[in-house]
Each structure stands twice: as structure tokens, then as C-alpha cells.
Amino acid sequence: MTLSVDEGGDITVPDFSGKTMREVTDECLRLGLNPVLVGTSLATGQTPAAGAKLKHGAKVTVEFGAAEPKSGKQQGKSQVTKK
């Protein structure tokens, strides 16, 4: 899916997953993008997605928060059968 803001852009949006607010800010400014930071902790999502092409000065919204567990192991522990 291509957004209209992507047309004619020459900057490829990087994947910010797991990066700190400072890392995201530094990389956006280095590339000429305008970061919009939402939340705290590590990056968990972004708009537009990594790989999108943007023009210089375009906004990139990055959401920060606690990472989602990658496996259901914690959930399984809470379902221990008592004797």
C-alpha cells in the first residue's frame, strides 16, 4: 500500500523497532525527517512503516512502550493446576 505522502520521496524510513527515543530522534534528524514521539521506553510501532519513501521534512510518528511478549510462556505459568 502506498500513501500519497510517499510519492516522490527520496528518504527511506528505517525500522525503529526496539530503539530508544534518543536513537529514533538522532536518526530522524540525520535523515531530514521530523520525528513525532508518543509514549516512553522502546519503540514498538511507527507510521509510516519501515521502507516507506518520504520527502525531506516529512513527519514520522513513533510509538514507545513495553514490548509485547513474544511467546505465551508467561501465560502458561499462570495456568498451573493445583493439587
DSSP file (Angstrom, degrees, kcal/mol; ACC not computed):
  #  RESIDUE AA STRUCTURE BP1 BP2  ACC     N-H-->O    O-->H-N    N-H-->O    O-->H-N    TCO  KAPPA ALPHA  PHI   PSI    X-CA   Y-CA   Z-CA
    1    1 A M              0   0    0      0, 0.0     2,-0.5     0, 0.0     0, 0.0   0.000 360.0 360.0 360.0 130.9    0.0    0.0    0.0
    2    2 A T        -     0   0    0     50,-0.1     2,-0.2     3,-0.0    50,-0.0  -0.930 360.0-145.1-112.7 129.9    1.4    3.4   -1.0
    3    3 A L    >>  -     0   0    0     -2,-0.5     3,-1.7     1,-0.1     4,-0.5  -0.619  23.9-119.8 -88.2 151.9    0.4    6.6    0.8
    4    4 A S  G >4 S+     0   0    0      1,-0.3     3,-1.0    -2,-0.2    -1,-0.1   0.817 114.2  62.6 -61.5 -29.3    0.1    9.8   -1.2
    5    5 A V  G 34 S+     0   0    0      1,-0.2    50,-0.4     3,-0.0    -1,-0.3   0.717  95.9  62.7 -67.0 -18.8    2.8   11.3    1.1
    6    6 A D  G X4 S+     0   0    0     -3,-1.7     3,-1.9    48,-0.1    -1,-0.2   0.725  76.4 108.9 -78.2 -21.9    5.2    8.6   -0.2
    7    7 A E  T << S+     0   0    0     -3,-1.0     3,-0.1    -4,-0.5    48,-0.1  -0.334  91.4   2.1 -64.1 128.9    5.1    9.8   -3.8
    8    8 A G  T 3  S+     0   0    0      1,-0.2    -1,-0.3    -2,-0.1     2,-0.1   0.512  94.1 144.6  78.4   4.1    8.3   11.4   -5.0
    9    9 A G    <   -     0   0    0     -3,-1.9    46,-0.3    44,-0.3    -1,-0.2  -0.420  33.6-170.8 -76.9 152.2   10.1   10.9   -1.7
   10   10 A D        +     0   0    0     44,-1.2     2,-0.5    -2,-0.1    45,-0.2   0.345  60.3  87.0-122.8   3.7   13.8   10.1   -1.6
   11   11 A I  E     -A   54   0A   0     43,-2.5    43,-2.9    21,-0.0     2,-0.5  -0.928  66.8-144.5-109.5 123.8   14.2    9.1    2.1
   12   12 A T  E     -A   53   0A   0     -2,-0.5    41,-0.2    41,-0.2    40,-0.1  -0.753  20.6-125.8 -86.9 124.8   13.6    5.5    3.1
   13   13 A V        -     0   0    0     39,-2.9    38,-3.3    -2,-0.5    39,-0.1  -0.543  26.7-137.5 -71.1 125.6   12.1    5.2    6.6
   14   14 A P        -     0   0    0      0, 0.0     2,-0.7     0, 0.0    38,-0.1  -0.306  23.0 -98.6 -77.4 167.2   14.2    2.9    8.8
   15   15 A D        -     0   0    0      1,-0.1    34,-0.1    35,-0.1    31,-0.0  -0.798  36.3-176.2 -85.1 115.8   12.8    0.3   11.1
   16   16 A F    >   +     0   0    0     -2,-0.7     3,-2.3     3,-0.1    27,-0.3   0.399  29.0 142.1 -94.6   2.1   12.8    1.9   14.6
   17   17 A S  T 3  S+     0   0    0      1,-0.3    27,-0.2    27,-0.1     3,-0.1  -0.167  75.0   4.7 -51.1 128.7   11.6   -1.2   16.5
   18   18 A G  T 3  S+     0   0    0     25,-2.8    -1,-0.3     1,-0.3     2,-0.2   0.446  99.1 130.2  79.1   1.0   13.3   -1.6   19.8
   19   19 A K    <   -     0   0    0     -3,-2.3    24,-2.5     1,-0.1    -1,-0.3  -0.525  58.1-113.0 -88.7 156.5   15.2    1.7   19.6
   20   20 A T     >  -     0   0    0     22,-0.2     4,-2.4    -2,-0.2     5,-0.2  -0.323  29.6-106.5 -79.0 166.7   15.3    4.3   22.3
   21   21 A M  H  > S+     0   0    0     20,-0.5     4,-2.7     1,-0.2     5,-0.2   0.898 122.1  51.1 -60.7 -40.3   13.8    7.8   21.9
   22   22 A R  H  > S+     0   0    0      2,-0.2     4,-2.9     1,-0.2     5,-0.2   0.922 109.6  49.4 -64.5 -43.7   17.2    9.3   21.6
   23   23 A E  H  > S+     0   0    0      2,-0.2     4,-2.3     1,-0.2    -2,-0.2   0.917 113.4  46.8 -61.2 -43.8   18.2    6.8   18.8
   24   24 A V  H  X S+     0   0    0     -4,-2.4     4,-2.7     2,-0.2     5,-0.2   0.936 114.1  47.4 -63.7 -46.9   15.0    7.5   16.9
   25   25 A T  H  X S+     0   0    0     -4,-2.7     4,-2.6     1,-0.2     5,-0.2   0.942 112.9  48.3 -60.3 -49.0   15.4   11.2   17.2
   26   26 A D  H  X S+     0   0    0     -4,-2.9     4,-2.1     1,-0.2    -1,-0.2   0.913 114.0  46.1 -59.0 -44.6   19.0   11.2   16.2
   27   27 A E  H  X S+     0   0    0     -4,-2.3     4,-1.9    -5,-0.2    -1,-0.2   0.906 112.8  49.7 -68.5 -41.0   18.4    9.0   13.1
   28   28 A C  H  X>S+     0   0    0     -4,-2.7     5,-3.1     1,-0.2     4,-1.2   0.945 113.1  46.2 -60.7 -48.1   15.3   11.0   12.0
   29   29 A L  H  <5S+     0   0    0     -4,-2.6     3,-0.3     1,-0.2    -1,-0.2   0.878 110.8  53.1 -63.8 -37.7   17.2   14.3   12.3
   30   30 A R  H  <5S+     0   0    0     -4,-2.1    -1,-0.2    -5,-0.2    -2,-0.2   0.871 113.4  43.9 -63.0 -37.3   20.2   12.8   10.4
   31   31 A L  H  <5S-     0   0    0     -4,-1.9    -1,-0.2    -5,-0.1    -2,-0.2   0.613 118.7-110.0 -84.2 -12.6   17.9   11.7    7.6
   32   32 A G  T  <5S+     0   0    0     -4,-1.2    25,-3.6     1,-0.3     2,-0.3   0.722  72.7 135.2  89.4  23.1   16.0   15.0    7.5
   33   33 A L      < -     0   0    0     -5,-3.1    -1,-0.3    23,-0.2    26,-0.2  -0.716  56.7-124.3-103.2 157.3   12.7   13.6    8.9
   34   34 A N  E     -b   59   0B   0     24,-3.1    26,-2.3    -2,-0.3     2,-0.2  -0.870  28.0-147.7-103.0 104.1   10.5   15.2   11.6
   35   35 A P  E     -b   60   0B   0      0, 0.0     2,-0.5     0, 0.0    26,-0.2  -0.515  11.6-166.2 -77.4 137.4   10.0   12.7   14.5
   36   36 A V  E     -b   61   0B   0     24,-2.7    26,-2.8    -2,-0.2     2,-0.4  -0.974  15.8-158.7-118.2 111.4    6.8   12.7   16.5
   37   37 A L  E     -b   62   0B   0     -2,-0.5     2,-0.4    24,-0.2    26,-0.2  -0.793  10.5-174.4-101.7 130.8    7.4   10.6   19.6
   38   38 A V  E     -b   63   0B   0     24,-2.4    26,-3.1    -2,-0.4     2,-0.2  -0.983  51.5  -9.6-127.9 121.2    4.5    9.1   21.6
   39   39 A G  E    S-b   64   0B   0     -2,-0.4     2,-0.3    24,-0.2    26,-0.2  -0.564  78.5 -83.0  98.3-161.1    4.9    7.2   24.9
   40   40 A T  S    S+     0   0    0     24,-0.6     2,-0.3    -2,-0.2    -2,-0.0  -0.887  78.5  33.8-142.1 170.4    8.0    6.1   26.7
   41   41 A S  S    S-     0   0    0     -2,-0.3   -20,-0.5    23,-0.2     2,-0.3  -0.658 102.7  -7.8  85.4-131.4   10.5    3.2   26.8
   42   42 A L  E    S-C   65   0B   0     23,-0.8    23,-2.4    -2,-0.3   -22,-0.2  -0.695  79.5 -90.7-104.9 154.5   11.4    1.5   23.5
   43   43 A A  E     +C   64   0B   0    -24,-2.5   -25,-2.8   -27,-0.3    21,-0.3  -0.386  43.7 166.7 -64.4 131.1    9.9    1.9   20.0
   44   44 A T  E     +     0   0B   0     19,-3.2     2,-0.3     1,-0.4    20,-0.2   0.526  62.5   3.1-120.2 -15.3    7.0   -0.5   19.4
   45   45 A G  E     -C   63   0B   0     18,-1.4    18,-2.7   -29,-0.1    -1,-0.4  -0.986  57.3-164.0-165.6 163.4    5.4    0.9   16.3
   46   46 A Q  E     -C   62   0B   0     -2,-0.3    16,-0.2    16,-0.2     4,-0.1  -0.997  18.4-117.6-156.2 153.6    5.7    3.6   13.6
   47   47 A T  E    S+C   61   0B   0     14,-2.6    14,-2.8    -2,-0.3     2,-0.2  -0.978  97.8  32.3-138.9 125.1    3.8    5.4   10.9
   48   48 A P  S    S-     0   0    0      0, 0.0    -1,-0.1     0, 0.0     3,-0.1   0.594 104.9-113.8 -72.2 167.2    4.6    5.2    8.1
   49   49 A A    >   -     0   0    0     -2,-0.2     3,-1.9     1,-0.2   -36,-0.2  -0.170  39.4 -79.4 -66.8 158.8    6.1    1.7    8.1
   50   50 A A  T 3  S+     0   0    0      1,-0.2    -1,-0.2    -4,-0.1   -35,-0.1  -0.313 118.2  33.5 -55.8 138.8    9.7    1.0    7.6
   51   51 A G  T 3  S+     0   0    0    -38,-3.3    -1,-0.2     1,-0.4    -2,-0.1   0.190  84.1 132.6  97.6 -16.0   10.7    1.0    4.0
   52   52 A A    <   -     0   0    0     -3,-1.9   -39,-2.9   -39,-0.1     2,-0.5  -0.324  56.2-125.4 -65.4 152.6    8.3    3.8    3.0
   53   53 A K  E     +A   12   0A   0    -41,-0.2   -44,-0.3    -3,-0.1     2,-0.3  -0.899  34.5 177.0-104.4 125.0    9.7    6.7    0.9
   54   54 A L  E     -A   11   0A   0    -43,-2.9   -43,-2.5    -2,-0.5   -44,-1.2  -0.836  27.9-113.4-125.0 161.7    9.2   10.2    2.3
   55   55 A K    >   -     0   0    0    -50,-0.4     3,-2.0   -46,-0.3   -46,-0.1  -0.565  51.9 -78.7 -87.2 157.8   10.2   13.7    1.3
   56   56 A H  T 3  S+     0   0    0      1,-0.3   -23,-0.2    -2,-0.2    -1,-0.1  -0.315 119.5  22.2 -54.9 132.5   12.6   15.8    3.4
   57   57 A G  T 3  S+     0   0    0    -25,-3.6    -1,-0.3     1,-0.3   -24,-0.2   0.376  87.6 145.0  89.2  -3.7   10.8   17.2    6.5
   58   58 A A    <   -     0   0    0     -3,-2.0   -24,-3.1   -26,-0.2    -1,-0.3  -0.321  51.9-109.4 -67.8 151.3    8.0   14.6    6.5
   59   59 A K  E     -b   34   0B   0    -26,-0.2     2,-0.4   -24,-0.1    -1,-0.1  -0.606  26.8-168.2 -83.8 140.5    6.7   13.5    9.9
   60   60 A V  E     -b   35   0B   0    -26,-2.3   -24,-2.7    -2,-0.3     2,-0.6  -0.985  11.0-152.0-126.1 117.9    7.3   10.0   11.2
   61   61 A T  E     -bC  36  47B   0    -14,-2.8   -14,-2.6    -2,-0.4     2,-0.5  -0.807  13.6-172.1 -93.2 124.2    5.2    9.0   14.2
   62   62 A V  E     -bC  37  46B   0    -26,-2.8   -24,-2.4    -2,-0.6     2,-0.4  -0.972  10.0-150.2-120.6 126.0    6.9    6.5   16.5
   63   63 A E  E     -bC  38  45B   0    -18,-2.7   -19,-3.2    -2,-0.5   -18,-1.4  -0.768  12.2-163.0 -96.5 139.1    5.1    4.9   19.4
   64   64 A F  E     +bC  39  43B   0    -26,-3.1   -24,-0.6    -2,-0.4     2,-0.3  -0.900  28.8 107.9-121.6 149.2    7.0    3.8   22.5
   65   65 A G  E     - C   0  42B   0    -23,-2.4   -23,-0.8    -2,-0.3     2,-0.2  -0.976  68.3 -35.3 171.5-172.8    6.0    1.4   25.3
   66   66 A A        -     0   0    0     -2,-0.3     2,-0.1   -25,-0.1   -25,-0.0  -0.517  66.7-112.7 -70.9 135.2    6.6   -2.0   26.8
   67   67 A A        -     0   0    0     -2,-0.2    -1,-0.1     1,-0.1   -23,-0.1  -0.397  30.4-110.0 -68.9 144.5    7.3   -4.7   24.2
   68   68 A E        -     0   0    0      1,-0.1    -1,-0.1    -2,-0.1     2,-0.1  -0.516  40.1 -99.5 -71.2 140.5    4.7   -7.4   23.8
   69   69 A P        -     0   0    0      0, 0.0    -1,-0.1     0, 0.0     3,-0.0  -0.395  26.4-147.1 -60.7 137.2    5.8  -10.9   25.0
   70   70 A K  S    S+     0   0    0     -2,-0.1     2,-0.3    -3,-0.1    -2,-0.0   0.691  77.2  33.6 -82.2 -18.9    7.0  -12.9   22.0
   71   71 A S  S    S-     0   0    0      1,-0.0     3,-0.4     0, 0.0     4,-0.2  -0.891  76.8-122.0-133.4 165.1    5.8  -16.3   23.4
   72   72 A G  S  > S+     0   0    0     -2,-0.3     4,-2.1     1,-0.2     5,-0.2   0.159  75.6 114.0 -90.7  19.2    2.9  -17.5   25.6
   73   73 A K  H  > S+     0   0    0      1,-0.2     4,-1.6     2,-0.2    -1,-0.2   0.895  76.5  49.1 -59.7 -42.3    5.3  -19.0   28.2
   74   74 A Q  H  > S+     0   0    0     -3,-0.4     4,-1.2     1,-0.2    -1,-0.2   0.887 109.6  52.7 -64.7 -37.7    4.2  -16.5   30.9
   75   75 A Q  H  4 S+     0   0    0      1,-0.2     3,-0.4    -4,-0.2     4,-0.4   0.897 106.9  52.8 -64.7 -39.6    0.5  -17.2   30.2
   76   76 A G  H >< S+     0   0    0     -4,-2.1     3,-1.1     1,-0.2    -1,-0.2   0.840 102.8  58.7 -64.6 -34.3    1.1  -20.9   30.6
   77   77 A K  H >< S+     0   0    0     -4,-1.6     3,-0.9     1,-0.3    -1,-0.2   0.838 100.2  56.0 -64.8 -33.6    2.7  -20.4   34.0
   78   78 A S  T 3< S+     0   0    0     -4,-1.2    -1,-0.3    -3,-0.4    -2,-0.2   0.587  99.5  62.9 -76.9  -8.1   -0.4  -18.8   35.4
   79   79 A Q  T <  S+     0   0    0     -3,-1.1    -1,-0.3    -4,-0.4     2,-0.2  -0.029  70.1 144.4-106.1  30.9   -2.5  -21.8   34.4
   80   80 A V    <   -     0   0    0     -3,-0.9     2,-0.4     1,-0.1    -3,-0.1  -0.501  51.2-123.2 -70.8 133.4   -0.7  -24.3   36.7
   81   81 A T        -     0   0    0     -2,-0.2     2,-0.3     2,-0.0    -1,-0.1  -0.655  22.1-140.4 -80.9 130.0   -3.1  -26.9   38.1
   82   82 A K              0   0    0     -2,-0.4    -1,-0.0     1,-0.1     0, 0.0  -0.671 360.0 360.0 -90.8 144.1   -3.1  -27.1   41.9
   83   83 A K              0   0    0     -2,-0.3    -1,-0.1     0, 0.0    -2,-0.0   0.415 360.0 360.0 -98.1 360.0   -3.3  -30.4   43.7
